[in-house]
Amino acid sequence: MQVLGERTGLVLSSSSGGGTRGTSKCWTAKRANNKKGVTKCSHVVPSTAGHVRSSVFRPRAPRFPTRGKPSATADIPYDTFYDVGAGAAVTSESVDNASEWPLGATHSAEQGGVYIRAWIPHGKRVFVEVKKEGETEKFDRVPLHQEGKEPYWGGLLKGIISIGSKYRLVIEPTWNDCYEQEGYEVTRRDPYAREADFDSTWCYVPAPPSAFPWATPPLPPNQALVPWHKLMLYELHVGSFSPEGTFEGATRRLEHIKALGFNCVQLMPITEFGGLWGYNPRQLLTVHSPWGSADDVRRLVDRCHELGLAVLVDVVLNHGASKLNNLWMWDGYGPKNNGGIYFETGKDTPWGRQFSFDKPEVQAYLLEACRMWLREYNVDGLRWDSVENMPRELVKDLNKTLQAEFPAKLNVAELTPETSEAITSAKFNSCWRHTPHFDALKLHKKWTDDWLGLIRHMVDIPEDYPNGYNGVVSILGSHDQVGCRKEGAEDSEGHLHRYFQERLGTKDNWHARAQTRMWWAVNAIGRSLPMMFQGSEFLQRDWWNCEANNRNVHMQWPPIPLEAYAGGEVEGLREEDVWSLHMARCVRAINALRANSEALTSEELRVVHEDFDGRVMGVLRGGEGGASLVVINASENQWEEQNYQVKVRGAPYAASAATLVFNSQAEEFGGWEGSATAGTVQVADGRLHLSIPKWSVLVYELER
């Protein structure tokens, strides 16, 4: 294929072997010293404005670098192969303390410019290209300086660059496995860039994080916005949560989460990714620009904090994207398709190559990918995806460092299979517990003699977890269980992925709705931190996905005003929307009860009543400072004449009475009037005599 060199007017040869104009793909590069081997490079870096990469902007030099060997262009004058025009006099300054500058682009008012620094082990010569302000195609090219014999390059740029300027790195490698596609040089993004064009190699110079006008100033590192044991999490996917599918759109919907009584937003990944869900990171410090800017993220976090909502961000540190990976063969080096400096010692996974965890430079990159959210975006913690695919000692070291710097920030692990080693060995503060979700489904598929043990496992936490907040539980399912990529079909293991009530009989089924309310209440009264995935509060139908061409699997917003969550009549609703309102009211009520109850967030939990045949369990929560009795009826059995006796022996004091404060079968939630014994009930002989509805959770506050 031939491409017209638009800056020079020359016709240049391209070895891409076809493809669309404006996209650079390095697929094959056979090494001279490995005739049988083929290095396959999947690094894809589209250019801007429909142009091919900068490597084809210049005429060929008289000599060619040898693939897989050091470049032979070192003695060719710079102007021989690059027409810098008016930018020929532009240069960068070296500084004495170069190694003390952070990696990436750093604006310095004191130095009067921007210092750019990068780790480039296979760099022969390195340049920065800076887009000229107000120009579509023109840019300046500036050489960077190597820090002695170290694999770092940097330079202070003045006059041509400022906050918001577009820049990118151009590397002439000493070892170039991308030569056949890209020529003498490879044009790359800055791995430490905070913002970048999604479809090009251009990055943006960031403003200092301190420049953002926070409405809620960051708290001291040892102070949490919400105490860990009080957290109630709402998990959302920014791209499908609002109709706009943006950070700004999500920000406008935060009052909904607050109105439901949650106090923490768990964001699925928001760093730049390929695919749909966010778990294929293209690079780890760049905000996913199709959803908005870095400041849009800060505004989302700021608004959360104004509403009293903590923010956790999902980070994916175990692998890079299998496609459109901006770090693949980053500085040109990548023999035998090993991925280059960021991946060469990593293992392949079904999702992409693992990072080179053994390299100090990669370890520092992973640490900065965590530290950035906590320091620059003021988030309240991190959820680490799939940590079983990372070396335990590395995870432990990263956690120790982060906890020393940010002791009040919560670090949550997803570890499969779940185990307390995430807490006791890997030093996380909490760990996702998936099993209660599957235990609940198991009880609906086939009742088991171990049902008491299964429910106990849902409301309590295993003994080897030191604290209740060490677990995060989503009985109704997280994105992993609710999300479906197969249009509702079974996955490779024969599992269906659906919203919870769809697993029990669909939203149209009264029993499915009642059982879903019951299980969320079980979740909310337990020792672990409760979490709900977006849409569950409305009993959303089918499953979740974020396909752009199928809005039906995004968050579905019924026409319900926020104030209706608290009660009152709403006219003109369809029956389906009434069911959604019932669930939302139930969620709000039990969440509010947990938030305001010392008993329900204490470490005290004792099972005081077990009725194997009746399938009723009584759970005592709290201690001397106050206690609540939770009655769980996980069955079709029903007692309507206040003729069921629940034991309350084992209370921290001799309870004399109990007052009903929550009933999942209340009329306003979709149950019926008089379904449970309301008001205050006297304790007689250590027992309460109650009416108990089918498929219900009742909460009674105990009185001395």
Phi, psi and omega in degrees: 000145177245142181233135179283122177285103192290333181277334185250342182080007181267156173266120186247152179272140176234139183260020184290341178073026180113184180113176183272147178294136177102000179231133179251121179233125178258103186261315184224143175206101184280125182283143182296326182264016178213075189297329181276332185280145175236124177270118182256116184254119180263011179295123181238119178230097177296153177262177181265156172054030176074015181267154171282174185296162183296340180296340178258011178278352187237156174290160179294142173282164184294340179231157183248144172290149177275128182298135178077005178226166181305146181295147180257018185258005187300330183265006179274125179305142184305316184291348179297323185240005178215122180269098183277344177058232184292343182273008185298331183273353183285135179214178176240160181257138170275156181233156184290326184256041187304320184291346180273348179283145176290158174289150183104197180256124182236119177279131180232111176294325181295318180275347179071033180187200181235126176263127179245128184222140183212151174270113185221081184298330184251033178271128172267312171219145185226139180229158168247132172255130183241123180295131178290134182297130178080359181252141181280318189246338190275147177206158175266147175242128187231130178285145172258167185246137176282143180276082183063235177258008180283156182278033180241143181232145180196173178183148177264119181256134180231146171086321185257358188216145179205184178301130180092351179293148175272136178214162174206164182256141176237124187241129166263106189282154168282340178222117191235096176273002177249016187298315187300330178268318191252351177082207185299328189235156171242136179257125189225156167286163171280119180301336182264009179296140177273334177219148179203156171294131183297325187253023179208181178268000183283133175249169179242136175292123184277152170284154175303136180306329181292347182282346182287133182277081181296131172284329175245101183304143179304140178282159172303151185297344180258015181234125180266143177297317177234127177306139187305318185288350180262356187294139171228116193263142172237115183269132179220156176249115188304320185289347181231000183286320180249161176301329181284331181068038183225168174300318180296318178297319178295322180300321181290345183255007185294331179300332176299314181294318178297318182295334178281352178093005175283155179231015179209134176255121176261107182272126168296167192309137179235005168282160186300133184218162169259161182085211190239317191275335178114359187262022174233078188291131175277324166201159202263348184245004184258129177293145180290097191294334175301340179264349180140192186260173176299320178291332173296322176296315179298321179294324177297312180297318181299316180293322175304312183293326174300326181272001182080020180260121170289162182229126171247140180244134178280124178243140181245102186248000188270342181200165173256169182295145177281342178227150177055039182276113184289346181262356184290128182047049194299316180256022177097337182278134179178056181297144179055034176056038182279358176092347177085200195296334181270347189225355195298332179257006181277163178262153175283141174233169177298345185254344183151173182286138173292155176289163175281083187295341183278350184270129178302324181292323178287321176301318178296324178294317178295321178297317180293329177295335175272310184301324182304313183295321184287325186265315188269336182246358173063027179284166190259359178168177184228146169248121184265123182282135166047058185287348176295344178264020175233151177297133185298319182295323177295314179301316179299316181295318178297317180296317180299318180295314181294320181289332175291323181276325186228071187296339181263003178270133184274127175250119186245134180258144159256112183233123181239123357287152182294142181202153179292350177298336175300328181269307189283330183252309183278353172070028170282160176274335183205166182213136175297134176246102182282332192299326179302327176299313183287330176296318179298315179296323179300320181293333179276333179283316181204118180295138185239152177295344180265023185297325178298319178294323180293316180291323175301320179295329179287317186273333179258183178232145182307149187299333183277001170270123186295324186226158178298321181289357177288353178236144172242123186238134174231088183297325179283351176108138172270190178301331181296322183268330182275327184284139180225127179262000189243029177054038177092353180282165178293151175278185185295340180261008178082016181264142171266143178245119186207163164296152194302312184294337178290338177280343186254349180148012179077166182296333182289345186268122181302317181297318180299320179292316180296318180293324178294319175300316181300314184291327176294322178296320175302316179301316187287335182267358184280174181285325181289166178284125181280145178221140177235140177268145183311137179095335180296330181291344178250009185054047182302143184283158171062241187219173176255143166204176182231033178295131183296331184267010181218082182292346182293341179259006170277181176298128180258120185258107176289157183280067183242122177292147183302322183296341180288340179301330183279348180131179180098166181276142174233117184272153172082009181278142170292160179302320179299320179289329175297318177298320177298318180295320177303313181294317180299320179294320178296315179300313180300317185294312182288327176296316180297321179297315179297316184298327185258006184247120173291330181295314186284350177245012179277173176275354183276123176210123177224136173275116185250353182213127177225118178241098186296314183287320181280347180061045178238136178234140174247126184240126178264125179242135176106185183213216184299330181284356182145144183219153177229144174256124178253123179253121182248119176247096183265056184201176176277353180294149184210141179234119190249351186248030181053041186247017176252132182256125179247126179288139173237009175298145184103357176295155182292348175211169181284099182289135180258336182203167179217140182242129180291125179240351177202139177216112183293346177256022176295154184301321183289350178257358182111002175269222183216158181294137179074019183291333180226163178290113183264175178073207182257132181243134179280145175273128179235119180056040178072020182224154171251137177258114192229156161266132184231122178281160176298151173045064187220160166235127176244139177238123178245129172278128182274146178240149178291000000 
